[in-house]
Amino acid sequence: MKRFWHILLFFLLFSVGIKDYIEAAGSNSPYKVLILHSYTEDLITYSSFSDLIAEKLEKKNIPTNTQTFYLDCERYNEEEENDRMYHYLDSIKSWNPDIILVNDDQATYTLMACNHPLGKTTPVVFSGVNFPNWSLLKQHPNFTGFWDKPNYMKTIELIEKLYGPSNILFFKNARFMSRESFRAIQEEIKDTGRTLRIGLFHQKRNEYPDDICPGEPGKSVLYTTETAYLSAQSLLSIFQNKPYTACLQIILDFDVLTIGRLANVPNFTVINNGFNDDRGITGGYFTTLDIQTDIVSERAADILQGASPTNYSIIESPKTYAFDWNEMGRFNIKKRDLPEGSVIYNLPFYERYHKAMIIGGSLFILLIIYIIAQLILMYKREFNRKKQIQTNLFKERRFLRLALEGGNTYAWKLEKGRFIFEDDFFIDNKIDPREMSLTDLLAITHPDDREHLRSHIRDIYAGIWEETTIQCRFNFNSKEYCWWELRYNHGEDKADAEQTVIGLCLNIQSFKDKEDRLKVLQEKAEEANKMKSAFLANMSHEIRTPLNAIVGFSNLLQEESDLTPEEKETFKDTINKNSDLLLKLINDILELSRIESGRMTFDFETFRLNDLIDEIYQTHLLLIPPHIQFIKDAPSAEINVYVDRFRFTQVITNFINNAVKFTKQGYIKLGYEFKKEENNVYIYVEDSGIGISREAIEKVFERFYKQDEFAQGTGLGLSICKTIAERLEGDILISSEEGKGSRFTLKIPVKL
């Protein structure tokens, strides 16, 4: 029986090894997949979409390297969306994706409308598109995909199946998607006997909105209104006294998604966005995320393996009835009431595997009975053999247990008060062989560990310990103390007077060294965590300051009707300045993020220093306030430097901006000095401003440090400049005197 289990285990391990080998042999370099979404990453379905696509392509032995872009179409107009899409595609053109997967209408339309070369040459597979722009699609033969045509009637019939003739409320807005959806609903319910009304049903006043699609008495009535015309209080009061049977989500509308969580009636949908996302959506008839990712990954796999998008026509994506178990429980909807073939999400374990648990439980009981029978049989077979060899195994068991715990160690024993080590211990550690008494062992024990060792040996003789370990420092070779671990076992055979205590010893110096290093690393990690907390606190403070100004003055412009034109201009100017400050803060934080992650890129080239200095001077000449003299002091020497032009300009520009900020009158000088003996050039910005104290000079490179807390700026600029200078193989030098001015200098090597 034992041989059977060994053979079975061998074949299992062999099968796993063969599978891993085949997968490793068949793996290729990952394909670059770009995923574009219409809205923001707040939608859980978006992150799930990206993860499922990568997972399903991996199962097809297609490794992927994925990048994701969120268009955030609710925030921008069409021109801004086109610009955002174009600039993003332009920023990754060197990455050159192998395929582009587009989710939802707006991202698909914008990809075509922005006219970027990647959108015209790279294979594109779109999905989740409710209303395709067929004229644009004809101009893009590289596009293929799936038309997620909403089926409003199926979902309306689903509501009627559950509740009979119903009052159904849906919201619309002025956007293209909503207009097209409203038009499609009118076409679908036409001649079905159902009524469509614009406006809300006022139950208390028994008022009915105007019919735009009259129907038959006793059949369902659909009500619609625009969320833009309703206040927050009105939205919440819509469902008082339950005038409606259910809500219908016709488009992705974040106001409607919020209402779904608060409504006291079920919310049904014809699209998958927001479903299974804790948004209060009960279910509907639509293309689920699983179906969508299945068909997209299948099409993408074919194209990545050589197929052309022109081989495929644009088809409607399959749909199914889908429900959220939690929302079903909220509105007392039973599984038996659902259409046949419905998919239920978030099913509890006992509901999902009810039958399997019964079958599995029965099989488990049978397995237990079988195992017990086998154990009884094995016990009877082994009983006689065990009785024969028990005496020999008795002693060997103690050594085997310690050997398994100790690994490659040395055996020792305590016999008649003498410590006896095996010969290999002396050979490997280059020690003269000898027996040692307890006094001898204590003499080579570290003074801090002697009493600890003496106490343990005393407890062993007293019978307190049957088996234990102790770690001490010993100087066996008369050179230095090393950490050793002694493992020992009090003899179980009381009749054997020759081996009272047996044990193993292991040199654990390397483990102790690692332990010390880990303690140091832990301290550094704790310090880094404190620095991170301080950074987040400072960042929160810096962001709130301009935001408070923007929000405050925006509210004043909106609420105060008696403001003079001069006051309005002042408020607008304040809002613009704080917006620029907030943008500068965010850009600096992003720059810090790139620094921390090691993703700050540099493109080094050789430049004439005088050309760079003249370019910076001409750029700032008209920007310097007229009451400050801007001077250029650049020698005519031919000096070349090997730098990143953008990063070099970023550092010098930061110096000039700081000089302008703290110089009320006098001059600002831009120049450089070349020290041939050092082969270094010193590019400086000197001003006649307020200067910096010695204490402040030591802090200027700290993040968020500002000499004047009321001055504009983030306090991140010099910290970023310091990193850039180091990447340019240089340094930043500061000399200053309070009340007389400052000089900031970038020192970099000259290219010969």
N, C-alpha and C positions, 0 to 999 in steps of 0.2 A: 504493500500500500504506500509506503513512504517513497519507494522508487517511482511510483506512478505520479505522485505530486511533484517530485523533482523534475520529471520529464515534462509535465504540463507547464511548470514554471519556466523551464528552459525555452519551450516553444513560444510562450507569450513574450518573453524578453527578445527572442530572435525576431519575431514578427514586428515588434515596435522598432527595433533597430533597422530592419529592412525598410520599413515605412519612412523613417527619418532620413535614411540614406537616399531613397528615391526622391523625396521632396527636396532634399538639399541639392541633389544632382540636377533636378529640373528647374531650380530657381534661377531667375534672371535678374538683371538690374531693374529696379522699380520703374514703372511707368509714371510719368508726371501728369497728375490729374488735377485740373482746376475746377472747383465747384463754386458756382455763383448763386446767391440767394437774393430774393427781392427785398426782404425786410431785415430785421436785426437778429442778432444771435440770442435774443431773449426767448425766441420760440424754441422750445425743447425739440420740436420735430425737426428743426434745421440741424442741430448737432447730431440727432439720431440718424438723419438722412446721410450725413457725411460718414458717420461711423459704420452704418449698415452697408453703404456702397463699398468702402474699403474692405470690410469683412467678407462680403460676397465675392468681390474680385479676388481676394486672397484664396478663397475656397476653390476658385477656378484656376489656381496657380498663376495668378496675375498680380505680382507685388506692385504696390502703388506708393507714390510720394505725393501727398495731397496738400493743396493749398485752398483756402476758403475765403471768399469775399462777400460781405454783406452790403447790398446797395442802399438799405435804409430808405426805401422809396417814400415812406410816409413823411419824411422830413424835408425832401428836396423837390423842386419842380423839375420839369422834363429836361431843361437845358443843363441844370446842375447835375442831374443824374447822368446825362451823357458825358459831361466833363469828368465826373467821378469815375465812371466806367473806363473812359479813355485813358485817364492818367494812371489808373491802377493797372490796366493791361500794358501800358507803356512801361510801368515800373518793373514788370516781370517778363518783359519780352526776351531778356537774356536767359531766363529760366526755360522758356519755350515749351509750354505744356504739350503733351501728346494728344490730349482730348479735353474738351470743356463740357461739363455737365451743368445745365442751367435749371433752376427750380423756380417755377411760378411765372406769371405773365410779364411783370414789369422788368425783371432781370433779362428775360428772353428778348423783349422788345428793345431794351436799352443796349444790349450787346449788338444787335443789328443796327440800331439807329446811330450809335456813336461812330461807326465807320472805322474802327481800328482794324489794322491788317490781321491781327490774330483772330478777330471775329469773322474774317472772310476766308481764311486759309486753314485754320485748325478745325478738325472734325468736332461738331457740336451735337450733343444729345440733350434735348429739352424735355421737361415733364412738368406736371402740375399746371399747365397752361390751359385756362378755361376758355379764352377767346383769342385764338391765334391771329396774328397780323399776316394774312395770307399773301398780300402783295409784297411785303418785305421778305417773307420766306421764299418766294419765287426768285428773289435776287440773291439768295444765299444757298447755293447747292450743297454747301458743306454742312447744312443743318438737317437733322432728322430728329424724330422724337415722337411724343405721345400727347394727344389732345385730350385733356381731362375735361370733357364736356359735361357740365353740371346737369344732373337729372333731377329737376325740382319735383316733377310729378311723382316719381318713385318715393321720394322722401315724404311728400304730402300724403300719398296713399299709406305710407308706413304709419304716420301719425293717426290717420283715420282707422287703420287696423287696430291700433292700441286704444283709441279713445272714441271712435265713431266720428260723426260730423263735428268739426272743431272750429273754434276761433283761433286762427294762426296769425301771429305777429312777426313781421320781419322789418329790419331797418335797412335804409339805403342812404347814399350820400351822392354828392355831385361828381364823384370821380368816374372815369371811363368804365372801370370794372363794374361799378354799381349800376351805371346806366344800362350797360349791356345785359347784366343779370336781370334787371327789372323788365327789360324788353323781352328777354327769353321766358320769364315767368308768365308774362301776359300771353305770349304765343302758346305756351304749354297748357294753360288753364282755359283757353278759349274753347267754347263749345263743350266744356265738361260739366256745366251746371254749377260750378263753383263761382263765388263772388269775390271780386278784388276791389278793395276800398282804400282810398288815400286818406289818412288821418287816424286818430285814435278813437276807440270806443269808450264813451263816457257812460258808465253803467248807472251812476246815481242820477244823472240828468236824462238817461235814456236817449242819448243823442247818437246818431250814426253818421259817419263820414260819407262823403260822396262816393257813389259807385262809379268806377271807371271800366269795370268789366262785370255787368250784371249777371246774376246767376239764378238758380232755382231755389225756392224755399226748402229748408231741411237739409241743405248741403253745406259743406264747409265754406267759411268766409275768411279771406286773407286780408289783413290790415297792414298798412305800411306807413312809415313816416321817416323823416330824416333826423338823425341824431344831432345834427348841427342846430336844429330848431329847439332842442330840449336842454334845459338846465340839468345839473347833476341831481337836484332834488326831484325834478320832474321824471327823470329816468328811473329813479328808485320808486316813485309813487305809481308808476304805470301798472304794476302788478298787484296793487292793493285790491282786496276782494276778488282776486283771480278772474278778471274779465276775459282772459285768454286761456286757451287750452295748452298751447305750446308756442315756443319761438322757433323761427327758422333762420339759420345763418346762411346767407347767400354768397357772401364774400368775406375775405379776411378783414375784419374791422375791429380794432383793439377796444373801442368803446363797447361794441357788442360782446366781445369776449369777457369784458369786466362785468357786464350785465348778467351774463350766463351764470356766473358764480353766485350772484345775489338773487336771481329770479326764483320765485316759488313755483315755477312750472318748468317742465323739461325743455331743453334747448337742443334742437336737431340741426344737422349741417349737411351740406352737399360737397364740402371740401375737407381735406384732412388737416389743414392748418388749425391748430388749437385743440384738436381732438387728442385725448389721452395726455393732456398737458395741464391737468388741474385747472381747466378754464370753465368748468361747469357744462360741458357738452355731453349730452346723453348718448347720442348716436346718430345714424343716418345711412343713406345709401351713397357711397362715394368710393373713390380709389384710396385704399388705406396706404399708409407709409410702407408697409411690408410689400404690398403689390407694386407700388411705385418703384421701390428700390430693386425689386426682382426684375422688372422689365427693363429698367435703366441699366442695371449691371449686366444683364444679358446682351443688350444692344452694345454697350460700351466694350464688353469683352470681345464681341465679334469685330468691332472696328479696330481695337488695339491689336488684334491678331491679323489685321490686313484687309478687312472688308471696307468698302467705300460707303459713305453716308448715302450716296445716290442709289445704292442697291435697295434702300428701304423707303417705303412710303410712310407718311405721317398717319398714324392710326389712333383711334380712341383707346384710352387706357381702360382696362377691365375694372369693374366696380363690384362691390359686395355690400351687404348690410353689416354694419359694425356698431358695437355698443361698448360702453364703459360700465363695468360691473358696479363700481362705487356709485355712479349716477343712477343706475337701475335700482339699486337699493334705496337711494334717496327718494325716488318717485314710485317705489313699490311696483316696478316692472318685473314680471316673472320670465324665466327662460322659455316656458311653454307658450308665452304670448308672442315670441319673436318669430319672424319669418324663417323658414327652413334654410339651413346653411349659414346662418348669421355667425359672425365672428365676435367673440366677447373678449375684451381686454381686461386685465387686472383681476382675472378669476382667482379666488383663493386656492391654495394648494389642494384642499380637500374636495373642492368642486371640480377642479381641472383633472385630478387623477383619482376620482372616486372609484371607478371600476378597477383601475390599475392597482389601487391600494388593496382592494379586496382580493384580487388575484395574487398580488405580491405577498400579502399577509398569509394567504393559504400556502403559497410556495415556501415562504419562510418557515412556517411551522413544520412542513414536510422536511425541509432541509435540516432543521434542528433535530427532528426525530432521527433522520438518517445519520447525522453527525454523532448523536448520542449512541446510536447502535454501533457505529464504527469505533467510537472510543471504547465502548465496553469490550468489543471484540479485540481491539488492539491491546487493551489492558490485560486481558487474559493471555494473549500471546506473549507479551513482554514480561509478565510477572515472573516466570521461572528464570528467564535470562537475566533479569535485573537482580534477582536474588543471588545468582552466581557471581556477578561482577561487582556487586555493591561494595565489597570491602576495598577493592582497588580504586574504584571511583571516589571513595570517601576522601582520600588524601588529595587526589588530583583535582577534585572540584574546587578546593580552596585556591590552588595555584592558578587554575584556569580562569576563575572569576576575577582575580586581581590582574592577570595578564591581559584579559579583554579590556579592563578599565584603563590599564596603564600604557598599553601600546608597547613601544620599543624602550623598555626600562630595565633596571638591574634588580636582581633579587637579593634580599638580605634576610637575616634572621637574628633574633636575640636569644642566645642560648647561654644559660648559666652566667648571666650578667655581662656577656661579651657580645658586641655587635660584629657579625661576620658578613662580609659582602662577597659576591661572586667575583671570579677572577677578571671577567670582562670589565667590571666597574673600574678596576685599577688600571687595566691596560688602556681603555679608551680615554681615561682622564689623566694618564701618565703619572700615576701615583704608585709609590712603593706598596706592595701588598702587606697588609697587617690587620690584626684583630684589634678592636678598640673597646675599651670599657666605657661605661657611661661618663666617667670623669674625663676620659680622652675625647669623647664626642662633644661634651660640653665645652672643652677647652678650645675647639675649633669652631664653635657656634658663635654667631654674632651676639655681643653682649645684650642687645635688646630682645633676643629670642631665647636666651638660656633658660630663664625661669619658665617660659611657656613649654619648652621641650621637657624639662625636668618634671613639670606638673603632669604632662601627658603620659610619660613613662610610669610615673607613680600611679596614675589612674588605671593603666593597663594591668599592672601587678595587682591592683585592688579589685580587678574584675569589673570596673565600671564600663569600659569599652570592650565590645566584642570585635568591632572593626571600625576604623576611622582613618582620617588623613590629617597631616599637619604640614605646614609650610614654614620652613626656617632657612636662614642664611648660614652656609657652612663654608669654611676655608680649607677644603681638602688638600689643595695643591700648594699651600703656603704662599699664595700670590695675592688672591683677592677673594672677597666673599661673593658667593653666588647663591641664588635662590634654588632650593631643592624642595620637592614634595615627597614626603614619606607616607606611603600607604601600608597599613599593616592590619593583620587579622590575628586575633587571639586564637590559639589552637583549639579546634573542636574536639580533638581526640585527647581527652584528659589523661588517658593512660600513657600517652606518648610523652615522656619527660624530655626527650631530645629536642623537640621543636615547640617551645612554649609560645613564641611569637614569630610569625613569618610576615614578610612584606616586600614591597617594591619601592624603589626610589627613582625619581625622574627630575632631570635638570629643567627647571621652569623659568630660567633667567630671561629667555626670549619672550615668554608670555608676560612676565612682569614689565619688561621694557615696553612691550606693546600696550600694556595696561596704563603705564605712565603717559605714553603718547596719546592714548585715547582720552585721558583726563585733560591733557592740554588742549586737544581738539574740542572736547566738550566745553571747556572754558571759552575757547574762541567762538564756538557756535552760540553760546549764551550771549557773548558780547555782540556778535553779529545780529542776534535777535533783538537786543536792546537798541542797536543802531537802526534796525529796520523799523521798530516801533516809533523811535524819535523821528525818523524820516517821514513816516506816514502821518504823524501828528503835525509836523511842519507843513507837509504838503496840503493836508486838510485845511490848515489855517490860511495858507497862501491862496488856495483856490476860493475859499469862502469870501475873502476880502473883495476881489473884483466882482464876484457873483452878487454879493450884497449890494454893491453900487449899481450893477446892471439892473437887478430886479427892482431896487428901490426907485431909481430914476425912471425906469420903464413904467412902474405903477403910477408915479406922479404924472407922467405924460398922458397916461390913459385916464386917470381919475380926475385930475385938476383941469377944469375947463377954462379958467380965467388966467392962464399963463400968458405972459407976453412973448412975442417972437424971440426976443433976446434970451429969455429964460429957457424957451424950448431949445434954442440952438445950444445954450450952455449944457442943458441936460443931455442932448444928443451927443455933444462933444465928449461929455463925461462917460456916456455909455460906450462910445467908440473907443475911447482911450482904455477903459477897463476891459473891453473885449480884446483889444490888441494885447493888453497885459496878460489876460487869461490865456490867449493863444500862445504867447511867448512862454508862459509857464508850462503849458502842456507840451510844447515843442522841446523845452529844456528837459522835462521829465522823460519824454520819449528818447531824447539823446542819452540821458543817464541810463535808461533801460538798455539801450544798445551797448553802452559802455560796460554795464554789469554783465550782460550776456555774451560779451565778446563779439557782437555783430556790427560794431562800428567799422565801416569799410573805408579804405584809403586807396586812392589812385595816384601813385607817385609818378611825377615827371620832372624833367629838368627845366628850370625857368631862369631867366635873367632877373635878378633881384630888383634892379631899377624899374623893370617893366611892372612887376607886382606892386612895388611901392607907389609908382605913379598911378596905377589903376585904382588903388585904394584911396589915394589922395584925391583924385578927380571925382571919385564916387561920393566922398564926404564933403567936398569943398562947398557945395551948395546946401548941404544939410546942417553944417555948423551954424549956430546962431550968429547973427551979424555983429553982436557985441564981443565976440571972441575971435582972436586972430588965429588962423589955421596956417601953420608953417610946415614946409617940407624941407628937411635937411638930409639930402641923399647925395653922397659923393658920386663922382662920375666913373668910379672904378667898375670894371667888368667882372661881376661876381655872379656865379651860378649857384643855385640851390636845388636840391632834390626833395621836393615836397608834394603834398596834395594841395592843389591850388585852392580848392574850396575850404579845406580845414585851416590852411594858413591864413586865408582872408578872414575866416571866422574868428580866429584868435585876435588878430590886429583890430578887427572891427569891434570886438568886445572891449579892447583897451580904449579905443576912441570913444565909444558910447559911455563908458564909465567916466572918462575924462570930462565929457560934455556934462554929465549928470552932476559932477561935483565941482565944476568951474563956473563961477558967476561972472568973472571978468578976467582979462589978461590974454593968455595964449594957450594953444595946444600945438605941440610940435611932433611931427612924424619923421623919423629918420633912422639911420643905422650906422654902426661902427664895425669895421672889419679888423680883427686881430689876427694878423698873418701867422704869428708864432703859435697860436692856438688852433688855427684853421677853423675858427668859429666867427660867425657874424652875429652882432647884437642889434636886433631891430627893436626900437623903443618908441613909446608914446609918452611924451612928457607934458605936464600941465602945470598951471599956476593956481590950482584949486585949493581946496581946504586941507589937503594932506591926510595922512593916516597915522594914528598913534602906533607906537611899537607893539602894544598889546594887540591892536587890531590887525597888524600885519601878519601875526602868527595865526590868525583865524580866517583870513580872507579866502582861503582855499577850501574851507569847510562848507558843506552843502547848506543852503538856505541862510548863510550868514550875510547880513546886510549892515554896512556901516551906519546907514541912516534908515531906520525902520519905516520912515514915512516916505522915502524915495521910491519911485517905481522900480520894478525889477523883481526877479525871483530869487536872487542869491545863489543861483546855480552856475552862472556863466563862468566864473573863474575856476570852479571845480572841473567843469567840462574842458576849459582851456588847458588846465594842468595835464589832463589825460592826453589831449591832442599833442601838447608839447613833448610829452614822453614818447608818443608814437613817432614823432618827427626826430627822435634821438636828440632832443634838446631839453630845455628847462625854462622856467619863468622866474625872473629876478625882479624884486621890488625894492625900490628906495624911495623914502618919503619923509617929509618933515611937516608937522602940523602947522597949518597957516601959510605954508610956502609952496606946496604942491607935491606932486608924486611923479615917479617914472616907473612904468611897467615895461619890462624888457623880455623879448623872446630870444633865447640863445639857441641857435641851430648850427650844425656843421655846414661848411662850404663844400660844394662838389667841385673837385679839381678836374 
